[in-house]
């Protein structure tokens, strides 16, 4: 399993708009082949930073998903809401 943290730095006042859009968009994400789970968060420090923690069966499945999102126009739809580039961070598990 591979875990990814995606942070969407929204323009001021746009965080809630993005969360509303995710209500429908994440249905497709959760149903996409290889997606194990997606959990949505709002930053406690900045409500316009929306964070997704995604778990995938492997990075290839997530890359295929991102390509599908690109091909279907998701970046263009989200662009007006974002105040900066999407931040992506893969996590490495430890057995401590």
Buried (B, 14 or more C-beta within 10 A) or exposed (E): EBBBBBBBBBBEEBBEBBBEBBEEBBEBBEEBEBBEEBEEEBBEEEBBBBBBBBBBEEEEBBEBBBEBBEEEEBEEEBEEBBEEEEEEEEEEEEEE
